[in-house]
């Protein structure tokens, strides 16, 4: 569990379905979780010991529900996802839909990313000048290795050329419209300090694949 920005914590855990390490985040002062798995060492007790217990979970897309149910059961927190992804939840999960432009718990703003799937959302933490990004932009290499920002392999896209064009346009729009310096990636971890510069480089180079499978 690492505090990567004041009041913003990051951890990784192995995803039980895809079998790789993925990132989750905790916004301390607001009691808000992003795309959470339960941290292996700290468990749910770490959150129970905080001054403010979890009150809300924000999903950067529908596939990142992960272990939200465990947090919701323990702490009674609400779960929120882009309304375009609500069809995913057919097993009794209680998930509240939001729209692009909505102000969410913690003062987080839902911003359009899309392209790779309709509900892929950039979550803007204005006070922290950070963006949580789901699957639209990832980082290659092991965590902390400083690999390049890029896109997932073509095999994970329905229409790779169209998807990449859409992602480049969305990233350019985020750069033009939002004030941020940091990226909190679901796949690849946090990019602190130079997130804007590296995202601009991705747009300027016309896009790249971050890793191969």
Backbone as CSV, one residue per row, in Angstrom:
resi,resn,N_x,N_y,N_z,CA_x,CA_y,CA_z,C_x,C_y,C_z
1,UNK,0.865,-1.188,0.000,0.000,0.000,0.000,0.897,1.232,0.000
2,UNK,0.888,2.005,-1.085,1.769,3.157,-1.226,0.952,4.430,-1.394
3,UNK,1.326,5.481,-0.668,0.708,6.790,-0.839,1.455,7.507,-1.963
4,UNK,0.869,7.513,-3.155,1.563,8.025,-4.337,1.367,9.522,-4.527
5,UNK,0.298,10.067,-3.967,0.021,11.489,-3.897,-0.576,11.732,-2.518
6,UNK,-0.540,12.958,-2.017,-1.138,13.196,-0.701,-2.595,12.718,-0.644
7,UNK,-2.851,11.732,0.205,-4.198,11.213,0.360,-4.650,10.249,-0.715
8,UNK,-3.755,9.860,-1.639,-4.092,8.897,-2.696,-3.187,7.678,-2.538
9,UNK,-3.798,6.521,-2.306,-3.051,5.292,-2.082,-3.234,4.340,-3.259
10,UNK,-2.182,3.592,-3.553,-2.176,2.640,-4.662,-1.706,1.282,-4.156
11,UNK,-2.321,0.224,-4.670,-1.825,-1.121,-4.411,-2.130,-2.000,-5.610
12,UNK,-1.452,-3.114,-5.665,-1.706,-4.088,-6.724,-2.111,-5.412,-6.099
13,UNK,-2.852,-6.179,-6.869,-3.228,-7.541,-6.481,-3.465,-8.333,-7.756
14,UNK,-3.326,-9.631,-7.653,-3.529,-10.491,-8.826,-5.020,-10.654,-9.087
15,UNK,-5.422,-10.319,-10.303,-6.826,-10.433,-10.675,-7.208,-11.906,-10.739
16,UNK,-8.274,-12.319,-10.055,-8.603,-13.750,-9.998,-9.031,-14.342,-11.335
17,UNK,-9.506,-13.509,-12.264,-9.978,-14.037,-13.555,-8.897,-14.008,-14.624
18,UNK,-8.141,-12.913,-14.712,-7.161,-12.790,-15.801,-5.756,-13.153,-15.350
19,UNK,-5.543,-13.310,-14.048,-4.290,-13.853,-13.544,-3.087,-12.933,-13.616
20,UNK,-3.296,-11.610,-13.726,-2.187,-10.658,-13.758,-2.401,-9.600,-12.680
21,UNK,-1.309,-8.901,-12.335,-1.387,-7.831,-11.357,-2.126,-6.630,-11.958
22,UNK,-3.055,-6.088,-11.199,-3.778,-4.885,-11.616,-3.777,-3.894,-10.457
23,UNK,-4.090,-2.659,-10.757,-4.013,-1.582,-9.776,-5.386,-1.183,-9.248
24,UNK,-5.397,-0.797,-7.976,-6.559,-0.194,-7.338,-6.082,1.049,-6.587
25,UNK,-7.025,1.945,-6.273,-6.677,3.216,-5.640,-7.695,3.563,-4.553
26,UNK,-7.235,4.358,-3.589,-8.043,4.799,-2.454,-7.826,6.283,-2.253
27,UNK,-8.918,7.056,-2.278,-8.881,8.494,-2.029,-9.248,8.710,-0.568
28,UNK,-8.238,8.894,0.253,-8.376,8.850,1.702,-9.398,9.831,2.254
29,UNK,-9.276,11.106,1.901,-10.111,12.124,2.519,-11.577,12.053,2.150
30,UNK,-11.884,11.314,1.085,-13.265,11.213,0.613,-13.883,9.856,0.888
31,UNK,-13.084,8.887,1.282,-13.604,7.538,1.487,-14.023,6.864,0.195
32,UNK,-13.276,7.123,-0.891,-13.649,6.622,-2.212,-12.602,5.635,-2.719
33,UNK,-13.070,4.494,-3.196,-12.229,3.472,-3.817,-12.413,3.497,-5.328
34,UNK,-11.352,3.127,-6.053,-11.405,3.024,-7.510,-10.995,1.610,-7.915
35,UNK,-11.891,0.905,-8.614,-11.594,-0.401,-9.217,-10.962,-1.371,-8.211
36,UNK,-11.582,-1.599,-7.064,-10.843,-2.265,-5.986,-10.822,-3.789,-6.023
37,UNK,-9.627,-4.323,-5.834,-9.417,-5.650,-5.286,-9.018,-5.460,-3.817
38,UNK,-9.223,-6.464,-3.009,-8.808,-6.387,-1.611,-7.298,-6.612,-1.536
39,UNK,-6.539,-5.697,-0.931,-5.088,-5.902,-0.834,-4.773,-7.141,-0.018
40,UNK,-3.835,-7.938,-0.516,-3.572,-9.252,0.063,-3.077,-9.147,1.495
41,UNK,-2.100,-8.286,1.737,-1.495,-8.215,3.068,-2.376,-7.443,4.050
42,UNK,-2.906,-6.309,3.621,-3.650,-5.435,4.529,-5.085,-5.886,4.749
43,UNK,-5.699,-6.476,3.721,-7.074,-6.920,3.806,-8.055,-5.782,4.044
44,UNK,-9.290,-6.135,4.332,-10.316,-5.125,4.590,-10.072,-4.374,5.894
45,UNK,-9.317,-4.974,6.801,-9.085,-4.333,8.095,-8.325,-3.027,7.956
46,UNK,-7.482,-2.914,6.955,-6.751,-1.664,6.754,-7.726,-0.514,6.552
47,UNK,-8.778,-0.755,5.790,-9.769,0.290,5.517,-10.642,0.553,6.737
48,UNK,-10.905,-0.490,7.507,-11.692,-0.313,8.723,-10.958,0.549,9.739
49,UNK,-9.632,0.585,9.654,-8.838,1.344,10.615,-8.666,2.805,10.230
50,UNK,-9.111,3.197,9.044,-8.922,4.575,8.605,-9.905,5.492,9.320
51,UNK,-9.561,6.777,9.348,-10.434,7.755,10.005,-11.805,7.807,9.335
52,UNK,-11.824,7.598,8.018,-13.076,7.580,7.252,-13.153,6.261,6.509
53,UNK,-14.183,5.478,6.795,-14.346,4.181,6.142,-14.810,4.373,4.700
54,UNK,-14.627,3.374,3.841,-15.113,3.486,2.465,-16.609,3.780,2.407
55,UNK,-16.962,4.781,1.592,-18.376,5.139,1.433,-18.841,4.987,-0.007
56,UNK,-17.903,4.948,-0.969,-18.288,4.837,-2.374,-17.172,4.168,-3.162
57,UNK,-17.570,3.472,-4.210,-16.644,2.836,-5.150,-16.960,3.364,-6.541
58,UNK,-15.939,3.840,-7.232,-16.097,4.327,-8.608,-15.388,3.362,-9.550
59,UNK,-16.109,2.889,-10.552,-15.552,1.975,-11.541,-15.194,2.753,-12.798
60,UNK,-13.980,2.534,-13.292,-13.573,3.209,-14.527,-14.135,2.515,-15.756
61,UNK,-14.568,1.280,-15.633,-15.476,0.661,-16.606,-16.126,-0.562,-15.963
62,UNK,-17.056,-1.159,-16.654,-17.881,-2.215,-16.059,-17.068,-3.454,-15.704
63,UNK,-15.951,-3.687,-16.394,-15.148,-4.871,-16.139,-14.350,-4.768,-14.839
64,UNK,-14.343,-3.597,-14.217,-13.491,-3.381,-13.050,-14.260,-3.446,-11.736
65,UNK,-15.389,-4.141,-11.743,-16.120,-4.365,-10.494,-15.249,-5.137,-9.494
66,UNK,-14.497,-6.098,-10.001,-13.504,-6.828,-9.232,-14.080,-7.323,-7.901
67,UNK,-13.564,-6.850,-6.761,-14.065,-7.291,-5.461,-14.862,-6.190,-4.755
68,UNK,-15.522,-5.370,-5.554,-16.347,-4.304,-4.975,-17.394,-4.859,-4.027
69,UNK,-17.924,-6.037,-4.342,-18.951,-6.618,-3.497,-18.487,-6.870,-2.075
70,UNK,-17.224,-7.213,-1.898,-16.704,-7.446,-0.555,-16.662,-6.147,0.246
71,UNK,-16.269,-5.069,-0.416,-16.260,-3.770,0.259,-17.683,-3.308,0.575
72,UNK,-18.585,-3.486,-0.383,-19.965,-3.048,-0.178,-20.612,-3.813,0.974
73,UNK,-20.336,-5.112,1.050,-20.910,-5.924,2.124,-20.357,-5.504,3.483
74,UNK,-19.063,-5.223,3.548,-18.438,-4.894,4.832,-18.775,-3.469,5.284
75,UNK,-18.737,-2.507,4.344,-18.819,-1.104,4.736,-20.123,-0.416,4.300
76,UNK,-20.932,-1.101,3.491,-22.170,-0.490,3.018,-21.967,0.607,1.992
77,UNK,-20.804,0.598,1.335,-20.527,1.653,0.361,-21.289,1.406,-0.940
78,UNK,-21.595,2.489,-1.642,-22.277,2.415,-2.924,-21.256,2.181,-4.043
79,UNK,-21.712,1.587,-5.138,-20.864,1.307,-6.292,-21.431,2.059,-7.491
80,UNK,-20.548,2.715,-8.254,-20.978,3.577,-9.354,-20.213,3.225,-10.622
81,UNK,-20.953,3.126,-11.731,-20.374,2.785,-13.029,-21.061,3.613,-14.109
82,UNK,-20.347,3.900,-15.167,-20.950,4.531,-16.342,-22.222,3.755,-16.722
83,UNK,-23.312,4.469,-16.927,-24.595,3.808,-17.187,-24.570,2.945,-18.445
84,UNK,-23.637,3.230,-19.365,-23.527,2.402,-20.573,-23.050,0.995,-20.260
85,UNK,-22.551,0.757,-19.050,-22.062,-0.565,-18.693,-22.923,-1.313,-17.705
86,UNK,-24.085,-0.778,-17.380,-24.902,-1.405,-16.338,-25.439,-2.774,-16.738
87,UNK,-25.489,-3.063,-18.037,-25.982,-4.370,-18.476,-25.099,-5.518,-17.992
88,UNK,-23.882,-5.216,-17.554,-22.954,-6.247,-17.094,-23.403,-6.891,-15.785
89,UNK,-24.188,-6.171,-15.004,-24.439,-6.587,-13.630,-25.773,-7.321,-13.541
90,UNK,-25.681,-8.632,-13.674,-26.878,-9.475,-13.749,-26.948,-10.497,-12.627
91,UNK,-26.067,-10.360,-11.637,-26.018,-11.353,-10.559,-26.328,-10.730,-9.207
92,UNK,-27.167,-9.726,-9.223,-27.600,-9.127,-7.976,-26.731,-8.004,-7.462
93,UNK,-25.696,-7.605,-8.226,-24.859,-6.497,-7.801,-25.679,-5.202,-7.827
94,UNK,-25.550,-4.403,-6.790,-26.226,-3.109,-6.752,-25.237,-2.055,-7.232
95,UNK,-25.455,-1.558,-8.453,-24.538,-0.599,-9.072,-25.359,0.576,-9.589
96,UNK,-24.934,1.772,-9.273,-25.612,2.998,-9.680,-24.951,3.558,-10.937
97,UNK,-25.758,3.943,-11.903,-25.228,4.484,-13.138,-24.941,5.967,-13.051
98,UNK,-23.911,6.399,-13.762,-23.641,7.826,-13.901,-23.452,8.164,-15.372
99,UNK,-23.539,9.450,-15.666,-23.378,9.938,-17.031,-22.092,10.758,-17.133
100,UNK,-21.581,10.854,-18.347,-20.414,11.704,-18.586,-20.743,13.138,-18.175
101,UNK,-19.815,13.740,-17.443,-20.020,15.088,-16.938,-20.533,15.150,-15.521
102,UNK,-20.996,14.014,-14.988,-21.516,13.999,-13.621,-20.399,14.234,-12.607
103,UNK,-20.775,14.884,-11.512,-19.902,14.984,-10.347,-20.216,13.815,-9.426
104,UNK,-19.201,13.030,-9.125,-19.353,11.784,-8.389,-18.835,11.948,-6.957
105,UNK,-19.044,10.963,-6.099,-18.512,11.052,-4.737,-17.029,11.428,-4.733
106,UNK,-16.662,12.270,-3.766,-15.294,12.757,-3.690,-15.005,13.922,-4.607
107,UNK,-16.051,14.452,-5.268,-15.841,15.546,-6.204,-15.191,15.120,-7.508
108,UNK,-15.175,13.806,-7.784,-14.591,13.267,-9.013,-15.542,13.535,-10.181
109,UNK,-14.991,13.905,-11.328,-15.790,14.196,-12.517,-15.633,13.068,-13.536
110,UNK,-16.758,12.569,-14.043,-16.745,11.530,-15.071,-16.513,12.162,-16.437
111,UNK,-15.432,11.738,-17.105,-15.045,12.305,-18.405,-15.052,11.212,-19.471
112,UNK,-15.418,11.581,-20.664,-15.561,10.605,-21.735,-14.211,10.098,-22.215
113,UNK,-14.091,8.789,-22.328,-12.956,8.156,-22.992,-13.483,7.236,-24.089
114,UNK,-14.238,6.200,-23.695,-14.911,5.361,-24.681,-13.931,4.677,-25.620
115,UNK,-14.358,4.489,-26.860,-13.583,3.904,-27.966,-13.331,2.413,-27.759
116,UNK,-12.644,2.028,-26.698,-12.368,0.603,-26.498,-13.610,-0.122,-26.014
117,UNK,-14.481,0.561,-25.280,-15.823,0.104,-24.957,-16.624,1.329,-24.541
118,UNK,-17.938,1.336,-24.733,-18.720,2.551,-24.524,-18.638,3.116,-23.109
119,UNK,-18.391,2.259,-22.112,-18.406,2.709,-20.716,-17.013,2.982,-20.156
120,UNK,-15.972,2.911,-20.984,-14.626,3.216,-20.504,-14.564,4.705,-20.183
121,UNK,-14.240,5.045,-18.938,-14.395,6.398,-18.431,-13.102,6.876,-17.795
122,UNK,-12.733,8.126,-18.052,-11.647,8.771,-17.320,-12.265,9.497,-16.129
123,UNK,-11.746,9.238,-14.939,-12.265,9.842,-13.718,-11.287,10.909,-13.262
124,UNK,-11.745,12.153,-13.258,-10.861,13.300,-13.007,-10.901,13.697,-11.538
125,UNK,-9.783,13.524,-10.864,-9.622,13.995,-9.496,-9.035,15.398,-9.577
126,UNK,-9.908,16.395,-9.563,-9.461,17.764,-9.840,-8.479,18.276,-8.805
127,UNK,-8.777,18.067,-7.531,-7.902,18.587,-6.469,-6.512,17.970,-6.547
128,UNK,-6.460,16.692,-6.914,-5.178,15.987,-6.991,-4.534,16.107,-8.367
129,UNK,-5.233,16.708,-9.312,-4.757,16.888,-10.695,-4.348,15.528,-11.281
130,UNK,-5.271,14.585,-11.145,-4.999,13.215,-11.588,-6.181,12.669,-12.359
131,UNK,-5.902,11.706,-13.243,-6.926,10.989,-14.000,-6.796,9.503,-13.728
132,UNK,-7.908,8.872,-13.337,-7.982,7.411,-13.292,-8.428,6.936,-14.671
133,UNK,-7.668,6.011,-15.260,-7.977,5.508,-16.604,-8.041,3.992,-16.561
134,UNK,-9.061,3.438,-17.208,-9.322,1.998,-17.161,-8.475,1.242,-18.179
135,UNK,-9.046,0.947,-19.344,-8.395,0.094,-20.340,-7.954,0.856,-21.586
136,UNK,-8.354,2.119,-21.714,-8.033,2.875,-22.918,-6.558,3.176,-23.066
137,UNK,-5.876,3.406,-21.948,-4.429,3.645,-21.938,-3.833,2.774,-20.843
138,UNK,-2.784,2.046,-21.184,-2.115,1.159,-20.236,-0.611,1.410,-20.321
139,UNK,0.135,0.772,-19.424,1.590,0.934,-19.436,2.241,-0.427,-19.558
140,UNK,3.196,-0.526,-20.462,3.878,-1.786,-20.677,4.947,-2.056,-19.651
141,UNK,5.404,-3.288,-19.578,6.481,-3.667,-18.676,6.002,-3.919,-17.268
142,UNK,6.877,-4.448,-16.417,6.527,-4.679,-15.007,6.206,-3.364,-14.306
143,UNK,5.434,-3.452,-13.228,5.082,-2.256,-12.468,6.346,-1.551,-11.991
144,UNK,6.359,-0.220,-12.159,7.486,0.575,-11.705,8.667,0.571,-12.652
145,UNK,8.545,-0.073,-13.813,9.685,-0.167,-14.724,9.798,1.020,-15.656
146,UNK,8.769,1.873,-15.676,8.818,3.025,-16.570,8.581,2.681,-18.018
147,UNK,7.817,1.629,-18.276,7.500,1.269,-19.655,6.657,2.332,-20.318
148,UNK,6.490,2.264,-21.629,5.761,3.306,-22.356,4.264,3.224,-22.136
149,UNK,3.605,4.359,-22.261,2.148,4.365,-22.344,1.738,3.896,-23.725
150,UNK,0.637,3.198,-23.781,0.161,2.749,-25.076,-1.204,2.111,-24.964
151,UNK,-1.555,1.368,-25.995,-2.843,0.697,-26.066,-2.659,-0.802,-25.860
152,UNK,-3.752,-1.466,-25.521,-3.708,-2.920,-25.389,-3.486,-3.535,-26.770
153,UNK,-3.063,-4.796,-26.840,-2.849,-5.437,-28.143,-4.110,-5.470,-28.994
154,UNK,-3.903,-5.522,-30.315,-5.016,-5.536,-31.259,-5.994,-6.671,-30.981
155,UNK,-5.485,-7.785,-30.448,-6.345,-8.940,-30.202,-7.421,-8.656,-29.163
156,UNK,-7.257,-7.612,-28.378,-8.233,-7.241,-27.363,-9.180,-6.145,-27.833
157,UNK,-9.103,-5.798,-29.114,-9.975,-4.771,-29.689,-10.883,-5.393,-30.737
158,UNK,-12.123,-4.944,-30.806,-13.050,-5.441,-31.818,-12.668,-4.961,-33.213
159,UNK,-12.270,-3.701,-33.319,-11.900,-3.086,-34.591,-10.667,-2.228,-34.329
160,UNK,-9.463,-2.824,-34.363,-8.263,-2.104,-33.934,-8.050,-0.740,-34.593
161,UNK,-8.130,-0.590,-35.923,-7.883,0.739,-36.493,-8.859,1.801,-35.991
162,UNK,-10.156,1.458,-35.950,-11.150,2.423,-35.494,-10.988,2.705,-33.998
163,UNK,-10.696,1.666,-33.228,-10.526,1.852,-31.785,-9.349,2.767,-31.500
164,UNK,-8.240,2.569,-32.187,-7.060,3.402,-31.957,-7.313,4.848,-32.363
165,UNK,-8.018,5.050,-33.445,-8.356,6.429,-33.837,-9.224,7.079,-32.763
166,UNK,-10.190,6.327,-32.263,-11.058,6.863,-31.224,-10.305,7.167,-29.947
167,UNK,-9.374,6.297,-29.564,-8.597,6.519,-28.345,-7.683,7.728,-28.490
168,UNK,-7.058,7.879,-29.648,-6.198,9.045,-29.860,-7.000,10.335,-29.780
169,UNK,-8.173,10.345,-30.377,-9.020,11.540,-30.321,-9.462,11.824,-28.888
170,UNK,-9.805,10.776,-28.147,-10.240,10.958,-26.761,-9.103,11.477,-25.894
171,UNK,-7.910,10.928,-26.073,-6.757,11.389,-25.291,-6.425,12.844,-25.618
172,UNK,-6.488,13.199,-26.886,-6.232,14.587,-27.270,-7.256,15.519,-26.632
173,UNK,-8.494,15.080,-26.557,-9.546,15.898,-25.937,-9.303,16.065,-24.434
174,UNK,-8.912,14.986,-23.760,-8.617,15.081,-22.334,-7.470,16.052,-22.079
175,UNK,-6.445,15.988,-22.914,-5.309,16.894,-22.771,-5.722,18.340,-22.980
176,UNK,-6.615,18.569,-23.907,-7.032,19.937,-24.227,-7.979,20.514,-23.175
177,UNK,-8.775,19.664,-22.550,-9.870,20.167,-21.711,-9.607,20.100,-20.212
178,UNK,-8.692,19.231,-19.768,-8.563,18.979,-18.333,-7.207,19.409,-17.794
179,UNK,-7.210,19.794,-16.521,-5.988,20.136,-15.810,-5.551,18.917,-15.004
180,UNK,-4.495,18.265,-15.431,-3.976,17.102,-14.711,-2.487,16.943,-15.003
181,UNK,-1.809,16.318,-14.071,-0.391,16.000,-14.240,-0.098,14.527,-14.010
182,UNK,-1.022,13.817,-13.369,-0.784,12.438,-12.956,-1.822,11.505,-13.580
183,UNK,-1.393,10.292,-13.876,-2.294,9.250,-14.366,-2.312,8.103,-13.367
184,UNK,-3.506,7.661,-13.021,-3.683,6.508,-12.135,-4.257,5.379,-12.978
185,UNK,-3.380,4.582,-13.536,-3.769,3.568,-14.504,-4.218,2.294,-13.799
186,UNK,-5.299,1.708,-14.313,-5.747,0.418,-13.791,-4.782,-0.693,-14.185
187,UNK,-4.137,-0.540,-15.330,-3.176,-1.526,-15.823,-1.852,-0.815,-16.080
188,UNK,-0.932,-0.962,-15.134,0.370,-0.327,-15.269,0.730,0.579,-14.124
189,UNK,-0.217,0.881,-13.263,0.102,1.635,-12.064,0.090,3.138,-12.246
190,UNK,0.483,3.884,-11.209,0.426,5.342,-11.257,1.595,5.939,-12.033
191,UNK,1.313,6.999,-12.754,2.339,7.777,-13.459,2.316,9.155,-12.815
192,UNK,3.255,9.400,-11.922,3.223,10.591,-11.086,4.194,11.645,-11.624
193,UNK,3.668,12.849,-11.822,4.507,13.968,-12.230,4.568,14.193,-13.721
194,UNK,4.725,13.131,-14.490,4.877,13.286,-15.937,3.770,12.597,-16.714
195,UNK,2.625,12.390,-16.075,1.528,11.725,-16.761,1.026,12.491,-17.967
196,UNK,0.875,13.814,-17.817,0.413,14.621,-18.953,1.420,14.558,-20.099
197,UNK,2.696,14.707,-19.785,3.720,14.705,-20.825,3.760,13.375,-21.565
198,UNK,3.632,12.275,-20.835,3.681,10.967,-21.479,2.423,10.689,-22.294
199,UNK,1.281,11.195,-21.838,0.063,11.033,-22.630,0.147,11.889,-23.894
200,UNK,0.711,13.079,-23.763,0.905,13.921,-24.953,1.833,13.240,-25.943
201,UNK,2.878,12.595,-25.454,3.796,11.866,-26.330,3.077,10.746,-27.059
202,UNK,2.177,10.046,-26.361,1.417,8.975,-27.005,0.572,9.522,-28.144
203,UNK,-0.059,10.662,-27.926,-0.874,11.279,-28.974,0.018,11.759,-30.122
204,UNK,1.124,12.412,-29.780,2.006,12.979,-30.810,2.617,11.916,-31.707
205,UNK,2.870,10.714,-31.153,3.494,9.668,-31.968,2.468,8.888,-32.793
206,UNK,1.208,9.212,-32.626,0.166,8.537,-33.384,-0.287,7.233,-32.782
207,UNK,0.107,6.975,-31.524,-0.317,5.764,-30.833,0.681,4.635,-30.967
208,UNK,0.673,3.767,-29.998,1.537,2.581,-30.001,0.886,1.495,-29.149
209,UNK,1.303,0.280,-29.355,0.869,-0.821,-28.503,1.809,-0.913,-27.311
210,UNK,1.264,-0.973,-26.107,2.084,-0.930,-24.899,2.809,-2.241,-24.639
211,UNK,2.193,-3.357,-25.011,2.797,-4.657,-24.761,2.203,-5.650,-25.721
212,UNK,2.894,-6.758,-25.915,2.395,-7.828,-26.772,2.038,-9.039,-25.921
213,UNK,1.071,-9.806,-26.373,0.653,-11.008,-25.649,1.254,-12.248,-26.315
